[in-house]
């Protein structure tokens, strides 16, 4: 355990460059400067990237392109109506039954799948995101962290991640990684809690209304959490521990929401599909998921029949019942031919069943209709790779990596494409980036070492790989000296 925690803290100091495009960041500024200034935009960006690597190293972050696309589009539709307009925000889902969400530095906002499944409407989910967005735009996290300690930017990122994870899921490992400065930070967070929460509620309700969601969803969600507070006693769900719900807070948010005229709000179809997807994923055995959705359809226990059938199709696909899955998806596509979830899952069913040509044709036709769809593009690239079209896959994946430089999955696919093309050193370099972004530092270093042993490297390639490897090692040594 000690070695694992040490590796995580070492990871926080390492910035592995994207091959040919970025360099290690040296001499990063410190947080606790005597001037009292908060972070510069560059500092916050660097902090957020380091924070996110730490999160990936300790949490099961979902890399499903459809789920990722939904949560980011929902989140950024709210950002457009906030004080964060023009700033970069990244939303991600964590595969866990925990009922919580958190805001990290650099606009990184995590949402646990348990919270998504707990919400009863898309507006409730939007309310939680709006609340977390406000924590970022109002600099709540920065203010709390500034008072904690005078430490380097990257060390602080590991500390903040450890405190957030410790507060959210109560993990001993996350708490232990934070060192003695953690107590000061936790106390500062407690001091800020009431003021920050009220401010986040007030501005979040305005964001909800302006973005076209129900402003009453926030007090509605709080009310249900308040009831849970009384029901759970000491065993509170995580949302209640990190976002204390009081009667005065519920009354205040309800009063603000009532200032807006009442009207009916409809959940988006994608929200219902996301809930069906997460519900299906929550079953360990696909047969149990099949039973759940078939029973729900037979008894009419669903909010939307198509969403329930989609959940059934996903379960059938996971159970390798390709014919039954294809039948369900064909019926769904007849009703909604432009639904990305149906198109991609139908194509994946074809691919898994061995019908590669049909899978590619379906996706290529869809890409012509929706050329800007990242889920379609990366799935098409993946399927070209699986169909043996490595050159086509490599071109598409290289472009996608330039669009999403922090996407771990695209680098793994790039590594496979490069390997199929005989570009061994490049394959290992891409795999190193994949591991690095996932927070697996030792495998990343190993991949760079393997790349250096590939025969026939040019002087430039060797120098670049050596530079990357040496800079990572140097940072590791510096951190060990500081810890010693």
Secondary structure, 3 states (H helix, E strand, C coil): CHHHHHHHHHHCCCCCCCCCCCCCCCCCCECCCCCCCCCCHHHHHHHHHHHHHHHHHHCCECCCHHHHHHHHHHHHHHHCCCCCCCCCCEEEEECCCCCCEEECHHHEEEEEHHHHHHCCCHHHHHHHHHHHHHHHHCCHHHHHHHCCCCCEHHHHHHHHHHHHHHHHHCCHHHHHCCCCHHHHHHHHHHHHHHHHHHHHHHHHHHHHHHCCCCCHHHHHHHHHHHHHHHHHCCCCCHHHHHCCCCHHHHHHHHHHHCCCCCCCCCCCHHHHHHHHHHHHHCCCCHHHHHHHHHHHHHHCCCCCHHHHHHHHHHHHHHCCCHHHHHHHHHHHHHHCCCCHHHHHHHHHHHHHCCCHHHHHHHHHHHHHHCCCCHHHHHHHHHHHHHCCCHHHHHHHHHHHHHHCCCCHHHHHHHHHHHHHCCCHHHHHHHHHHHHHHCCCHHHHHHHHHHHHCCCCCCHHHHHHHHHHHHHHHHHHHHHHHHHC
